[in-house]
Amino acid sequence: MKNLNRYKFTFGKKQLTLTTEHDNLFMEEIERLVQEKYQAIEEKLPNADAETKALLLAINALSVQLLREMEHAKVEAELANVKGMVLKKNVTLVDLDELEEKV
């Protein structure tokens, strides 16, 4: 089992402690992003309660993640296609080489 790190930060008005496999440098960057995105929602919806803001933050994050996963899947499919073309081309070259050896 990996070493777990306990990372504390404040989200809205709540003090949170996260148990994570990530180091403090990574978690500081996560905290910075969370604060930045939360502040953007705060500016657009100043009268929304903290729970609504947190839910919007989570939904926005999952939306970005889904878009990236879809793009990743598209790139993976393109890569598989290119690999298939390269393998087909390599087989063709090997076949030609074998033909030359037989002649």
N, C-alpha and C positions, 0 to 999 in steps of 0.2 A: 504494500500500500504506500502510495506517495505521501510525502510530508504535507500536511495541510497547514495553510496559513490563515490566521484570523486577522481580518482587515476591518477596521472601524472607520465609518464616515457618517456624515449627517445627510439625510435625504429629506428635503423639505424641512419639517420641524422634528423629524425622527432620527434618533441615533441608531444606527444599524451596525451589526457585526456580521460579516460574511465569512464563512469558512470556505476556502478555495485552494486549489492546487497552484494558483498563479502567485507570482511574487508581488511585492509591494509596488514596484515600478509599473507593472501591468495594471494593477488595481488602481493606482493613482490616475492612470490614463482613462480607465473606465469611469472613475469618479468624475474626472474633468468632463468627459462626454455627457454623462448623466446630468451634471449640473448645467452644462450648456444647453442641452435639449430641454430640460425642465424649465430653465429661464425663458427660453423661446416660447414655450407653451404658456408660461406665466404672463408674458407680455401680451400674447394674443387673447388669453382668457383670464384676465385678472380676478374675475369674480368666481371662477370655478373652484371647487373644493380640492384639497390636496389629493384625495383618492381619485377624482376624475382626471386630474393632471397626470397622476402616476399611471393610470390606465391608458391614457392617450400616449404617453411616452412609451409604454410597453407595446401598444398596437403599432405605433410608428416604427419602433425598432424591429418588430417582427415583419412588418411590411418591407423594410429595407433588406432584412435577411432573406426573405422569400425571393425578392427580385434578384439578389445576388446568387442565390442557389439556382434559380432558373437560368441565369446567364452562365453560371458555372456548368450546368448540365448541357447547355448549348455548345459551349467551348469543348467540353469532354466529347460530345457527339462528333463535332468537327474534327477533333484530334483522332478519334477512332476511325473516322472516314479516311483521313490522310494516312494513318498507319496502314489501313487496309490497302490503299492505293500503292504505298511504298512496298508493302509485302508482295503485292501482285506484280509490281514492276521487278522486284528482286527475283521472284520465281521465274519470270519471263527471261531475265538475264541469265540465270543459272541454266535454264533450259537451253538457251542459245549456246552457252559455253559447253554444255554436254554435247550438243549437236556438233560443234566444231571438233571436240575430242574424238568423236566417232568417225569423222571423215578422214 
